[in-house]
C-alpha cells in the first residue's frame, strides 16, 4: 500500500471536520442549489492536485496561500517539499504519465466544512486525493490535502 501525506495541519481540526462531515453531510442533490460557495475552492484544489501530479513546485506557493496554518518557511520544510515531489515523481515512474483529474466525491456540512475526493488519472493506475476545507469566516482554508494509491482509496470513492 502506498500512502503519502502531502500536507496536513491542524490534525485535531481535521478529525473534527471528518466527524462533522460523516455525521451531517448533505447529499449532492440537496447541496446542488448551494454549490456556489464551494466552486472556487474546488477549482483551487483541482489546481493543487494537477500541479503536484505534474511535479510543479509552484504547488507549494498555492498551498501556503490557502492553508489554515501554513507550514513554517524554513530549510526543513523546503527539504520535505522536495522529498514529497520526488516521491510523487517515483509514483509517476510506477504508474505512467499524469492524464488529468476529476472530482469523484464531495461532501459539504453547514457551509463551513467541505471535503473533495479527486481521482488523478495516470496511464496505468489512479491516485485518490482528498482535500479537506474549512471556512471560519468568508474565505475557505485547506485543513489537509493527502493522496493515496491503494485499492482501499479507490474503493472509498466508489461507495
Secondary structure, DSSP 8 states (H G I E B T S, - for coil): --EEEEEE--HHHHHHHHHHHHHH---HHHHGGG-HHHHHHHHHHHHHHHHHHTT-TTHHHHHHHHBTT----SHHHHHHHHHHHHHHHHHHHHH-SEEEEEEEEEEEETTTEEEEEEEEEESS-EEEEEEEEE-SSSS-EEEEEEEE-SHHHHHHHH-
